[in-house]
Amino acid sequence: MKILGIGNAIVDVICKVDDEFISKNNLTKSTMKLIFDNNEFENLLSNLKIEKTVSGGSVANSIVGLSQLGNKVGFIGKVNNDELGKKYEEGLLKEKVSYFYSKKKEELPTGTCLILVTPDSERTMCTFLGTAGKINENDVDIDAINKSEIIFLEGYLWDEGDPKKAFEKAITNANKVAMSLSDQFCVDRHKPHFLELVKNKLDITFANEQEIMSLIGARDFNEVIDFAKSLGKLLVITRGEKGAVAINSSEVSECGIKQGLNIVDLTGAGDLFAAGFLHGFVNDMSLRESLEKGTEMSSKVIQQIGARL
């Protein structure tokens, strides 16, 4: 198998809202808020019209993208044996993704992410992790990890306790490890742990400019370049309108954005960028070609509603 993803198994519920809804509910635009109370989550959702419901989760979206590009891939993520859990598994199997998890009855429901899309196409997420956040080392299939060229992890999944143990078991048994830092709040919350992972455990790190600058305390992007060169590992950074850059030791490659796009929803842009880049990487493309494939995939997904093509 080319790539095995391990991440939060979340069902995405996509709704269009105005800016007033974001401020009225004390949300910060373009970030992800974790909701720990299912009632609070249900209250938010009760006032909204649902545009689309789809199996989601950051790494799962990337893995589906990789499958659509013709790669043999798999996914590990925890769901409940409930209606959403069944839909989740069906969504992966439909996309020819091998699902290395056996559903069983859990205390918590399958995880759900409310994606609020404002008129400027930005997305603000409210996530009730449910049972997805309870992934533990027993949920990690060592055989599947051993047979994968790369495992791909998400920062969203990392947390003290059982998820951390699941992470460590996966990393210890992997051939190569890639990870996305996921979100600014993840970086701020887990900075020392993420820095240790990037420096010592990961072969490939995906981040946007804000995340990596926050992680290393950089004041300008040149400091990021210097840090990446000193790492001796692959660091892939998306920079919004400035395009994307990949640094591998002394090799620095850049790629600009595509022009003239009809942008309707930025959900999944980073997930599909990672899919395109990893497709290039595992199929022996150059850094530049891999960046271009990532840019092509992200350009496609932002011209539609939802995080999957």
VOPAGU-2260 file (C-alpha; in pm, 1 decimal, decimal comma):
REM VOPAGU-2260
SITE   aa  ch    i         X         Y         Z
SITE  MET   A    0       0,0       0,0       0,0
SITE  LYS   A    1     128,7     345,6     -86,8
SITE  ILE   A    2     -13,4     553,8     198,6
SITE  LEU   A    3    -210,6     478,2     515,5
SITE  GLY   A    4    -388,3     770,4     679,6
SITE  ILE   A    5    -464,6     782,6    1051,1
SITE  GLY   A    6    -698,9    1058,5    1159,5
SITE  ASN   A    7   -1025,9    1177,6    1302,4
SITE  ALA   A    8   -1318,0     999,3    1137,6
SITE  ILE   A    9   -1559,4    1290,9    1114,9
SITE  VAL   A   10   -1880,2    1341,2     920,2
SITE  ASP   A   11   -1879,7    1691,4     767,0
SITE  VAL   A   12   -2203,2    1890,2     781,0
SITE  ILE   A   13   -2173,8    2193,3     552,1
SITE  CYS   A   14   -2388,0    2505,1     601,2
SITE  LYS   A   15   -2379,6    2855,3     452,6
SITE  VAL   A   16   -2392,8    3140,5     707,9
SITE  ASP   A   17   -2338,4    3515,5     721,0
SITE  ASP   A   18   -2065,5    3694,0     917,2
SITE  GLU   A   19   -2317,8    3788,7    1186,4
SITE  PHE   A   20   -2374,2    3420,8    1271,0
SITE  ILE   A   21   -1998,3    3380,6    1329,5
SITE  SER   A   22   -1972,0    3682,2    1564,0
SITE  LYS   A   23   -2304,0    3611,8    1740,9
SITE  ASN   A   24   -2179,4    3264,0    1837,0
SITE  ASN   A   25   -1837,0    3391,8    1950,2
SITE  LEU   A   26   -1652,3    3200,7    1678,9
SITE  THR   A   27   -1325,3    3306,1    1515,8
SITE  LYS   A   28   -1347,8    3300,3    1138,5
SITE  SER   A   29   -1125,3    3047,9     953,4
SITE  THR   A   30   -1039,7    2848,3    1265,9
SITE  MET   A   31   -1165,3    2524,7    1415,9
SITE  LYS   A   32   -1334,6    2520,8    1756,1
SITE  LEU   A   33   -1361,6    2197,5    1952,2
SITE  ILE   A   34   -1702,7    2148,3    2113,6
SITE  PHE   A   35   -1712,0    1907,0    2405,2
SITE  ASP   A   36   -2085,5    1914,6    2472,8
SITE  ASN   A   37   -2314,8    1741,7    2223,5
SITE  ASN   A   38   -2607,1    1965,6    2330,0
SITE  GLU   A   39   -2410,1    2280,9    2244,5
SITE  PHE   A   40   -2331,7    2128,4    1905,2
SITE  GLU   A   41   -2696,8    2037,4    1843,0
SITE  ASN   A   42   -2808,0    2390,8    1939,7
SITE  LEU   A   43   -2570,9    2544,4    1684,9
SITE  LEU   A   44   -2694,5    2311,6    1414,3
SITE  SER   A   45   -3064,7    2359,2    1494,2
SITE  ASN   A   46   -3075,7    2709,0    1339,6
SITE  LEU   A   47   -2905,5    2614,5    1014,1
SITE  LYS   A   48   -2994,7    2477,8     672,8
SITE  ILE   A   49   -2767,7    2186,6     578,0
SITE  GLU   A   50   -2618,6    2215,6     228,4
SITE  LYS   A   51   -2430,7    1884,8     221,7
SITE  THR   A   52   -2329,8    1594,0     445,6
SITE  VAL   A   53   -2017,3    1393,1     359,9
SITE  SER   A   54   -1762,0    1163,4     526,5
SITE  GLY   A   55   -1475,0    1390,1     623,7
SITE  GLY   A   56   -1179,1    1444,9     850,0
SITE  SER   A   57    -861,9    1614,7     728,0
SITE  VAL   A   58    -640,2    1312,2     658,7
SITE  ALA   A   59    -937,2    1106,8     533,9
SITE  ASN   A   60   -1000,5    1379,3     272,1
SITE  SER   A   61    -635,8    1357,1     162,7
SITE  ILE   A   62    -651,9     978,2     144,1
SITE  VAL   A   63    -965,5     991,7     -74,3
SITE  GLY   A   64    -785,0    1239,4    -302,7
SITE  LEU   A   65    -490,0    1000,1    -328,5
SITE  SER   A   66    -725,8     714,6    -414,6
SITE  GLN   A   67    -888,2     926,2    -687,6
SITE  LEU   A   68    -540,1     976,8    -833,8
SITE  GLY   A   69    -501,1     598,5    -861,8
SITE  ASN   A   70    -295,9     517,4    -551,1
SITE  LYS   A   71    -359,1     215,5    -328,1
SITE  VAL   A   72    -444,0     368,4      10,8
SITE  GLY   A   73    -604,9     293,4     346,0
SITE  PHE   A   74    -739,5     472,4     651,6
SITE  ILE   A   75    -770,8     415,3    1026,5
SITE  GLY   A   76   -1024,0     624,2    1218,8
SITE  LYS   A   77   -1263,4     547,9    1503,5
SITE  VAL   A   78   -1641,2     557,4    1452,1
SITE  ASN   A   79   -1939,5     427,3    1644,5
SITE  ASN   A   80   -2161,6     151,4    1510,6
SITE  ASP   A   81   -2437,5     408,3    1453,6
SITE  GLU   A   82   -2603,2     552,2    1143,0
SITE  LEU   A   83   -2331,3     812,2    1082,2
SITE  GLY   A   84   -2061,3     550,1    1144,3
SITE  LYS   A   85   -2213,2     325,4     876,8
SITE  LYS   A   86   -2235,1     620,1     635,2
SITE  TYR   A   87   -1875,3     704,2     709,8
SITE  GLU   A   88   -1747,5     357,8     622,5
SITE  GLU   A   89   -1964,3     342,8     309,2
SITE  GLY   A   90   -1819,1     677,9     197,4
SITE  LEU   A   91   -1462,7     544,8     219,1
SITE  LEU   A   92   -1534,0     211,6      51,9
SITE  LYS   A   93   -1713,1     389,2    -232,8
SITE  GLU   A   94   -1386,7     579,0    -294,0
SITE  LYS   A   95   -1183,8     252,5    -298,4
SITE  VAL   A   96   -1013,9     330,1      34,3
SITE  SER   A   97    -935,5      26,1     251,9
SITE  TYR   A   98   -1079,7      87,0     599,9
SITE  PHE   A   99    -872,4     -75,7     874,2
SITE  TYR   A  100   -1119,3     -35,8    1158,7
SITE  SER   A  101   -1400,1    -257,8    1285,8
SITE  LYS   A  102   -1702,3     -62,3    1409,1
SITE  LYS   A  103   -1844,4    -150,8    1748,3
SITE  LYS   A  104   -2092,4       5,5    1988,9
SITE  GLU   A  105   -1925,7     298,8    2168,0
SITE  GLU   A  106   -2039,2     533,7    2444,9
SITE  LEU   A  107   -2000,3     840,3    2223,3
SITE  PRO   A  108   -2153,5     895,8    1878,0
SITE  THR   A  109   -1954,3     918,8    1554,5
SITE  GLY   A  110   -1771,4    1253,5    1530,9
SITE  THR   A  111   -1926,7    1545,4    1343,6
SITE  CYS   A  112   -1779,7    1868,5    1205,8
SITE  LEU   A  113   -2005,1    2164,0    1136,0
SITE  ILE   A  114   -1845,7    2362,3     849,6
SITE  LEU   A  115   -1977,1    2717,0     832,0
SITE  VAL   A  116   -1907,8    2880,9     495,4
SITE  THR   A  117   -1931,2    3262,4     491,0
SITE  PRO   A  118   -1990,9    3473,2     175,4
SITE  ASP   A  119   -1612,5    3527,1     135,9
SITE  SER   A  120   -1574,2    3145,0      96,1
SITE  GLU   A  121   -1383,9    3113,1     423,9
SITE  ARG   A  122   -1479,6    2819,9     641,5
SITE  THR   A  123   -1514,2    2817,2    1019,2
SITE  MET   A  124   -1540,4    2476,6    1181,0
SITE  CYS   A  125   -1707,0    2353,9    1499,1
SITE  THR   A  126   -1611,3    1996,5    1574,3
SITE  PHE   A  127   -1769,3    1752,3    1815,3
SITE  LEU   A  128   -1512,6    1472,5    1807,2
SITE  GLY   A  129   -1736,0    1210,5    1965,6
SITE  THR   A  130   -1573,2     870,0    1956,1
SITE  ALA   A  131   -1317,5     982,1    1693,0
SITE  GLY   A  132   -1118,7    1157,2    1965,4
SITE  LYS   A  133   -1101,7     837,1    2171,4
SITE  ILE   A  134    -876,3     650,2    1928,5
SITE  ASN   A  135    -623,3     436,8    2116,1
SITE  GLU   A  136    -329,2     208,2    2044,5
SITE  ASN   A  137    -557,8     -96,6    2010,4
SITE  ASP   A  138    -725,1      73,9    1713,4
SITE  VAL   A  139    -394,4      96,2    1523,6
SITE  ASP   A  140    -334,4    -196,2    1286,4
SITE  ILE   A  141      43,1    -265,7    1291,8
SITE  ASP   A  142      24,7    -497,7     991,1
SITE  ALA   A  143    -136,3    -223,1     779,7
SITE  ILE   A  144     131,7      24,0     896,7
SITE  ASN   A  145     418,5    -213,5     815,3
SITE  LYS   A  146     282,4    -268,8     463,8
SITE  SER   A  147     251,1     104,4     386,8
SITE  GLU   A  148     526,0     314,2     228,1
SITE  ILE   A  149     414,2     619,2     428,3
SITE  ILE   A  150     169,9     682,0     711,8
SITE  PHE   A  151      -0,5    1021,0     711,8
SITE  LEU   A  152    -112,9    1172,8    1044,4
SITE  GLU   A  153    -300,9    1491,2    1135,0
SITE  GLY   A  154    -228,5    1737,5    1414,0
SITE  TYR   A  155    -601,8    1745,3    1490,8
SITE  LEU   A  156    -571,4    1389,4    1622,4
SITE  TRP   A  157    -283,3    1450,8    1861,9
SITE  ASP   A  158    -383,0    1477,1    2224,8
SITE  GLU   A  159    -255,6    1355,6    2560,2
SITE  GLY   A  160    -364,2    1009,4    2671,2
SITE  ASP   A  161    -494,9     745,8    2430,5
SITE  PRO   A  162    -456,2     943,6    2102,4
SITE  LYS   A  163     -91,5    1017,6    2188,0
SITE  LYS   A  164     -29,4     645,1    2248,7
SITE  ALA   A  165    -194,6     563,2    1914,8
SITE  PHE   A  166      31,2     821,7    1745,8
SITE  GLU   A  167     344,5     681,2    1907,9
SITE  LYS   A  168     258,4     323,0    1814,9
SITE  ALA   A  169     198,2     426,4    1454,2
SITE  ILE   A  170     522,4     628,1    1428,7
SITE  THR   A  171     732,4     353,5    1590,9
SITE  ASN   A  172     615,2      93,8    1338,4
SITE  ALA   A  173     611,2     312,4    1024,9
SITE  ASN   A  174     849,2     306,1     729,8
SITE  LYS   A  175     807,1     682,0     672,9
SITE  VAL   A  176     591,8     936,2     855,1
SITE  ALA   A  177     416,8    1243,4     715,2
SITE  MET   A  178     201,2    1478,8     921,9
SITE  SER   A  179      -3,5    1791,8     876,7
SITE  LEU   A  180       9,3    2050,7    1156,3
SITE  SER   A  181    -363,1    2096,9    1075,7
SITE  ASP   A  182    -453,9    2430,1    1233,7
SITE  GLN   A  183    -311,1    2727,9    1418,5
SITE  PHE   A  184    -495,4    2631,8    1736,6
SITE  CYS   A  185    -337,1    2283,8    1724,2
SITE  VAL   A  186      10,0    2437,1    1698,5
SITE  ASP   A  187     -51,4    2680,6    1984,6
SITE  ARG   A  188    -197,3    2406,1    2202,3
SITE  HIS   A  189      75,3    2146,5    2141,3
SITE  LYS   A  190     377,7    2359,0    2045,5
SITE  PRO   A  191     656,3    2173,1    2234,6
SITE  HIS   A  192     522,5    1831,8    2125,7
SITE  PHE   A  193     479,1    1934,8    1761,8
SITE  LEU   A  194     827,1    2088,9    1750,7
SITE  GLU   A  195     975,5    1765,7    1884,7
SITE  LEU   A  196     781,4    1564,6    1624,2
SITE  VAL   A  197     892,9    1790,0    1336,4
SITE  LYS   A  198    1257,1    1783,0    1444,2
SITE  ASN   A  199    1291,8    1417,0    1540,3
SITE  LYS   A  200    1004,7    1194,0    1425,3
SITE  LEU   A  201     856,4    1316,5    1095,5
SITE  ASP   A  202     997,2    1263,7     746,1
SITE  ILE   A  203     750,4    1506,3     583,7
SITE  THR   A  204     570,5    1797,2     752,7
SITE  PHE   A  205     282,2    1991,7     593,7
SITE  ALA   A  206     198,5    2337,3     732,8
SITE  ASN   A  207      68,6    2673,9     623,8
SITE  GLU   A  208     280,9    2983,7     672,3
SITE  GLN   A  209     112,5    3096,5     994,4
SITE  GLU   A  210     138,5    2751,9    1155,2
SITE  ILE   A  211     508,9    2701,4    1086,7
SITE  MET   A  212     601,1    3058,1    1187,6
SITE  SER   A  213     412,6    3016,0    1514,2
SITE  LEU   A  214     572,1    2675,9    1575,3
SITE  ILE   A  215     930,0    2804,2    1552,8
SITE  GLY   A  216     862,8    3162,5    1672,0
SITE  ALA   A  217     974,3    3314,2    1340,2
SITE  ARG   A  218     933,4    3684,6    1262,4
SITE  ASP   A  219     975,6    3652,1     886,1
SITE  PHE   A  220     968,1    3373,3     629,3
SITE  ASN   A  221    1344,3    3366,8     579,5
SITE  GLU   A  222    1372,8    3222,2     929,3
SITE  VAL   A  223    1139,7    2940,4     820,7
SITE  ILE   A  224    1362,3    2865,4     519,8
SITE  ASP   A  225    1672,1    2856,2     743,1
SITE  PHE   A  226    1495,4    2629,1     994,0
SITE  ALA   A  227    1379,7    2393,1     717,4
SITE  LYS   A  228    1728,6    2369,5     564,5
SITE  SER   A  229    1876,1    2284,2     904,4
SITE  LEU   A  230    1614,0    2010,0     956,3
SITE  GLY   A  231    1742,1    1788,6     678,1
SITE  LYS   A  232    1384,4    1664,7     624,1
SITE  LEU   A  233    1103,0    1759,0     389,5
SITE  LEU   A  234     894,4    2059,9     490,9
SITE  VAL   A  235     602,4    2160,8     264,2
SITE  ILE   A  236     441,4    2500,4     326,1
SITE  THR   A  237     134,9    2659,7     169,0
SITE  ARG   A  238     143,4    3041,7     161,9
SITE  GLY   A  239    -200,9    3147,1      38,0
SITE  GLU   A  240    -169,2    3386,8    -257,0
SITE  LYS   A  241     211,0    3344,0    -252,1
SITE  GLY   A  242     176,6    2980,6    -359,1
SITE  ALA   A  243     362,0    2693,2    -196,2
SITE  VAL   A  244     720,5    2598,3    -118,2
SITE  ALA   A  245     893,2    2267,4     -44,2
SITE  ILE   A  246    1231,3    2254,7     130,9
SITE  ASN   A  247    1439,8    1940,3     154,6
SITE  SER   A  248    1783,4    2015,0     307,0
SITE  SER   A  249    1941,7    2264,9      64,4
SITE  GLU   A  250    1681,1    2210,7    -212,5
SITE  VAL   A  251    1409,9    2479,0    -220,6
SITE  SER   A  252    1130,4    2457,4    -475,7
SITE  GLU   A  253     837,2    2697,7    -523,6
SITE  CYS   A  254     507,6    2695,2    -710,4
SITE  GLY   A  255     260,3    2979,6    -768,3
SITE  ILE   A  256    -119,0    2964,2    -740,8
SITE  LYS   A  257    -356,2    2912,4   -1032,0
SITE  GLN   A  258    -526,4    3230,0   -1155,2
SITE  GLY   A  259    -886,4    3303,7   -1254,3
SITE  LEU   A  260   -1053,1    3047,7   -1028,6
SITE  ASN   A  261   -1419,2    3067,0    -928,4
SITE  ILE   A  262   -1366,8    3012,1    -554,8
SITE  VAL   A  263   -1679,5    2902,6    -368,6
SITE  ASP   A  264   -1551,5    2715,6     -58,7
SITE  LEU   A  265   -1198,2    2686,2      81,5
SITE  THR   A  266   -1285,8    2370,1     277,5
SITE  GLY   A  267   -1037,9    2094,9     198,6
SITE  ALA   A  268    -784,6    2313,3      14,3
SITE  GLY   A  269    -499,4    2202,6     240,7
SITE  ASP   A  270    -619,4    1840,4     249,2
SITE  LEU   A  271    -626,2    1809,3    -129,1
SITE  PHE   A  272    -298,0    1997,3    -164,2
SITE  ALA   A  273    -138,0    1733,5      61,5
SITE  ALA   A  274    -300,2    1457,8    -149,7
SITE  GLY   A  275    -154,4    1597,2    -471,1
SITE  PHE   A  276     190,3    1650,6    -321,6
SITE  LEU   A  277     204,8    1301,9    -166,6
SITE  HIS   A  278      89,5    1152,4    -497,1
SITE  GLY   A  279     390,7    1316,2    -660,9
SITE  PHE   A  280     624,8    1210,1    -382,7
SITE  VAL   A  281     530,9     838,7    -381,0
SITE  ASN   A  282     537,6     828,2    -761,3
SITE  ASP   A  283     891,6     968,4    -783,1
SITE  MET   A  284     804,9    1313,4    -916,6
SITE  SER   A  285    1033,4    1609,9    -844,8
SITE  LEU   A  286     956,6    1855,3    -563,8
SITE  ARG   A  287     838,6    2109,3    -820,7
SITE  GLU   A  288     610,1    1856,4    -994,5
SITE  SER   A  289     471,0    1744,9    -658,4
SITE  LEU   A  290     394,9    2106,4    -562,5
SITE  GLU   A  291     221,2    2158,4    -897,1
SITE  LYS   A  292       8,4    1845,7    -844,0
SITE  GLY   A  293     -85,9    1967,8    -496,0
SITE  THR   A  294    -179,3    2309,8    -635,0
SITE  GLU   A  295    -387,3    2151,0    -911,6
SITE  MET   A  296    -584,1    1939,2    -661,8
SITE  SER   A  297    -647,9    2226,0    -418,9
SITE  SER   A  298    -752,8    2452,8    -708,5
SITE  LYS   A  299   -1018,2    2201,6    -811,4
SITE  VAL   A  300   -1169,2    2151,2    -466,4
SITE  ILE   A  301   -1209,3    2521,5    -381,3
SITE  GLN   A  302   -1431,5    2569,3    -687,6
SITE  GLN   A  303   -1701,6    2346,0    -536,7
SITE  ILE   A  304   -1882,7    2297,3    -204,7
SITE  GLY   A  305   -1718,2    2041,0      23,5
SITE  ALA   A  306   -1375,0    1891,5      81,2
SITE  ARG   A  307   -1382,8    1603,0    -167,4
SITE  LEU   A  308   -1373,0    1594,8    -547,2
